[in-house]
Amino acid sequence: MERLAVGLMSGTSVDGIDAALVRLNLDSPLGFSLEEFITIPYTAEERAAILSLCEPGRASVSEICAMNFRLGELFASAVLELLRKAGISPEKVEVIGSHGQTIWHIPGEATLQIGEPAVIANRTGILTVADFRPADIAVGGQGAPLVPYLDEILFGTSRETTAVQNIGGIGNVTVVGGNADQVPWIAFDTGPGNMIIDAVMSAITGGAARFDQDGEMAAKGQVQESL
């Protein structure tokens, strides 16, 4: 049985909205294919407004509330643009999974992602599921990382122990495979990732570059073995 789903992601790098249209085979965990993908960059004004919400003592409740709905509109527009590009009508999509935009995260205690899912559902007419990180914390997790389930599906059957490192806004690693019956797979954040790299790039280029394209500048540097 096949279903179409849309995934929405905007990470702590605050560079834009990723939208993916995926065809799922419900009879197999690995039965999926990417049908279409787009990235819609945040404007400089949008990015600055979001980042201002992440600074303690700076943002007001009214500003957070307003941005929650504003981002809901942007996420909904991203879905509709994705479906237009794919030539797929919203009626054919089963569900949208929206991560939202993280503005604050306290591991194991609390987390807040904004981008109102009710707005996304209303504008697209598609069932929308959200609040993945709060759900993880509610059952005793840290709220991050979220990728380990996919890592386990992709690499968990290997006889070799595998460490899968992801460098998002925050880096994280999943350790799977090997003797999984004796040692269950684990995952945890490994420290700052692209959010720091992007900030450094913006600072040293006077805002001309928002990220290190293809790691070009990093490749010219020297590895700090102590780190």
C-alpha positions as CSV (number, residue, x, y, z in Angstrom):
1,M,0.0,0.0,0.0
2,E,1.5,3.4,-1.0
3,R,0.8,6.8,0.3
4,L,2.2,10.3,-0.5
5,A,3.5,12.4,2.4
6,V,5.1,15.8,2.8
7,G,7.9,16.5,5.2
8,L,8.8,20.1,6.3
9,M,12.0,21.0,8.1
10,S,13.6,24.3,9.2
11,G,16.7,23.8,11.3
12,T,18.5,25.8,13.9
13,S,20.7,27.3,11.1
14,V,17.6,29.3,10.2
15,D,18.5,29.3,6.5
16,G,15.1,28.4,5.1
17,I,12.4,25.8,4.7
18,D,13.0,22.3,3.2
19,A,10.0,20.6,1.8
20,A,10.0,17.0,0.5
21,L,7.3,15.0,-1.2
22,V,7.8,11.3,-0.4
23,R,6.1,8.2,-1.7
24,L,5.8,5.6,1.2
25,N,5.3,1.9,0.9
26,L,3.5,1.1,4.1
27,D,4.4,-2.6,3.8
28,S,8.2,-1.9,4.1
29,P,10.2,0.5,6.4
30,L,12.6,1.0,3.5
31,G,9.9,1.3,0.9
32,F,10.1,5.0,0.2
33,S,11.2,7.3,-2.7
34,L,11.7,11.0,-3.0
35,E,9.3,12.4,-5.5
36,E,10.1,16.1,-5.3
37,F,12.2,18.5,-3.1
38,I,12.5,22.2,-2.7
39,T,14.2,24.7,-0.4
40,I,12.8,28.1,0.1
41,P,15.4,30.4,1.7
42,Y,14.3,32.8,4.4
43,T,14.7,36.4,3.5
44,A,17.2,38.4,5.5
45,E,14.3,40.1,7.3
46,E,12.6,36.8,8.2
47,R,15.9,35.3,9.4
48,A,16.7,38.2,11.6
49,A,13.2,38.2,13.0
50,I,13.4,34.5,13.9
51,L,16.9,34.8,15.4
52,S,15.7,37.7,17.6
53,L,13.2,35.3,19.2
54,C,16.1,33.0,20.2
55,E,17.8,35.7,22.3
56,P,16.9,35.5,26.0
57,G,15.2,38.6,27.3
58,R,14.8,40.2,23.9
59,A,11.6,38.8,22.4
60,S,8.1,39.5,23.8
61,V,5.3,36.9,24.0
62,S,3.4,38.9,21.4
63,E,6.3,38.6,18.9
64,I,6.6,34.9,19.4
65,C,2.8,34.5,19.0
66,A,2.8,36.5,15.8
67,M,5.8,34.7,14.3
68,N,4.2,31.3,15.1
69,F,1.3,32.2,12.7
70,R,3.6,33.9,10.2
71,L,5.7,30.8,9.9
72,G,2.6,28.7,9.6
73,E,1.8,30.7,6.5
74,L,5.3,30.3,5.1
75,F,5.3,26.5,5.7
76,A,1.9,26.2,4.0
77,S,3.1,28.2,1.0
78,A,6.2,25.9,0.8
79,V,3.9,22.8,0.7
80,L,1.7,24.3,-2.1
81,E,4.8,25.3,-4.1
82,L,6.3,21.8,-3.7
83,L,3.0,20.2,-4.9
84,R,2.8,22.6,-7.9
85,K,6.3,21.7,-8.9
86,A,5.5,18.0,-8.6
87,G,2.2,18.3,-10.4
88,I,0.4,16.7,-7.5
89,S,-3.0,18.0,-6.1
90,P,-3.2,18.4,-2.3
91,E,-6.1,15.8,-2.2
92,K,-3.6,13.1,-3.1
93,V,-1.4,13.7,-0.1
94,E,-2.1,11.7,3.0
95,V,-0.3,13.7,5.6
96,I,2.2,16.6,6.3
97,G,4.9,16.2,9.0
98,S,6.1,19.6,10.1
99,H,9.0,19.9,12.5
100,G,8.6,23.7,12.9
101,Q,11.2,26.3,13.7
102,T,13.1,25.7,17.0
103,I,13.5,28.9,19.0
104,W,14.5,27.3,22.4
105,H,15.5,23.9,23.6
106,I,16.2,22.6,27.1
107,P,17.3,18.9,26.7
108,G,15.0,16.6,28.6
109,E,13.0,19.4,30.1
110,A,11.3,21.6,27.5
111,T,11.4,22.7,23.9
112,L,9.5,25.1,21.6
113,Q,9.1,24.9,17.9
114,I,6.8,27.4,16.1
115,G,5.0,27.4,12.7
116,E,1.4,26.9,13.6
117,P,0.3,23.4,12.3
118,A,-3.4,24.5,12.3
119,V,-2.5,27.2,9.7
120,I,-0.7,24.6,7.5
121,A,-3.6,22.2,7.7
122,N,-6.2,24.9,6.9
123,R,-4.3,26.4,3.9
124,T,-3.4,23.1,2.4
125,G,-6.4,21.0,3.3
126,I,-4.0,18.2,4.4
127,L,-3.8,16.5,7.8
128,T,-0.8,18.0,9.6
129,V,1.2,16.3,12.3
130,A,3.7,18.3,14.4
131,D,5.4,18.7,17.9
132,F,7.7,15.8,17.5
133,R,10.3,17.1,20.0
134,P,7.8,17.8,22.7
135,A,6.3,14.3,22.3
136,D,9.8,12.8,22.8
137,I,10.4,14.8,26.0
138,A,6.9,13.9,27.3
139,V,7.8,10.2,27.3
140,G,11.2,10.8,29.0
141,G,13.5,11.6,26.0
142,Q,15.8,14.5,25.4
143,G,13.8,15.9,22.5
144,A,16.8,15.5,20.3
145,P,18.1,14.1,18.0
146,L,15.2,12.9,15.9
147,V,17.0,11.1,13.2
148,P,18.0,7.9,15.1
149,Y,14.9,5.9,14.0
150,L,15.9,6.3,10.3
151,D,19.5,5.6,11.1
152,E,18.5,2.3,12.8
153,I,16.3,1.3,9.8
154,L,19.1,2.1,7.3
155,F,22.1,0.7,9.2
156,G,20.8,-1.3,12.2
157,T,21.0,-4.7,10.5
158,S,24.8,-4.4,9.8
159,R,27.1,-6.8,11.7
160,E,29.5,-3.9,12.1
161,T,28.9,-1.2,14.7
162,T,28.3,2.0,12.7
163,A,28.4,5.6,13.9
164,V,26.3,7.9,11.8
165,Q,27.3,11.6,12.3
166,N,24.9,14.3,11.2
167,I,25.9,17.9,11.0
168,G,22.8,20.0,11.1
169,G,22.4,23.2,13.1
170,I,23.4,21.0,16.0
171,G,25.5,17.9,15.3
172,N,24.4,14.5,16.5
173,V,25.5,10.9,16.2
174,T,23.7,7.6,16.1
175,V,25.5,4.3,17.0
176,V,23.8,1.3,15.5
177,G,24.5,-2.3,14.3
178,G,27.0,-4.7,15.7
179,N,25.6,-6.8,18.6
180,A,22.3,-5.0,18.8
181,D,20.8,-7.7,21.0
182,Q,23.3,-7.0,23.7
183,V,23.9,-3.3,23.2
184,P,20.9,-1.2,22.0
185,W,21.5,1.6,19.6
186,I,22.1,5.0,21.1
187,A,22.1,8.6,19.9
188,F,23.0,12.0,21.3
189,D,23.9,15.5,20.3
190,T,27.6,16.1,19.7
191,G,27.7,19.9,19.9
192,P,27.2,22.9,17.7
193,G,27.2,22.4,13.9
194,N,26.1,24.6,11.1
195,M,24.6,27.2,13.2
196,I,28.1,28.2,14.5
197,I,29.7,27.7,11.0
198,D,27.0,29.9,9.4
199,A,27.4,32.6,12.1
200,V,31.2,32.7,11.6
201,M,30.8,32.9,7.8
202,S,28.5,35.8,8.1
203,A,30.8,37.6,10.5
204,I,34.0,37.2,8.5
205,T,32.4,38.1,5.2
206,G,30.4,41.1,6.5
207,G,27.2,39.3,5.8
208,A,28.0,38.5,2.1
209,A,28.0,34.8,2.7
210,R,25.4,33.1,4.9
211,F,27.1,29.6,4.8
212,D,30.2,27.8,3.6
213,Q,29.3,26.6,0.2
214,D,30.5,23.0,-0.2
215,G,32.8,23.5,2.8
216,E,35.2,25.5,0.5
217,M,36.5,27.7,3.2
218,A,36.7,25.0,5.8
219,A,38.8,22.9,3.4
220,K,41.5,25.6,3.4
221,G,41.9,25.5,7.2
222,Q,43.8,23.2,9.5
223,V,42.3,20.6,11.8
224,Q,42.4,21.4,15.5
225,E,43.3,18.0,16.9
226,S,42.7,19.1,20.4
227,L,39.0,19.5,19.5
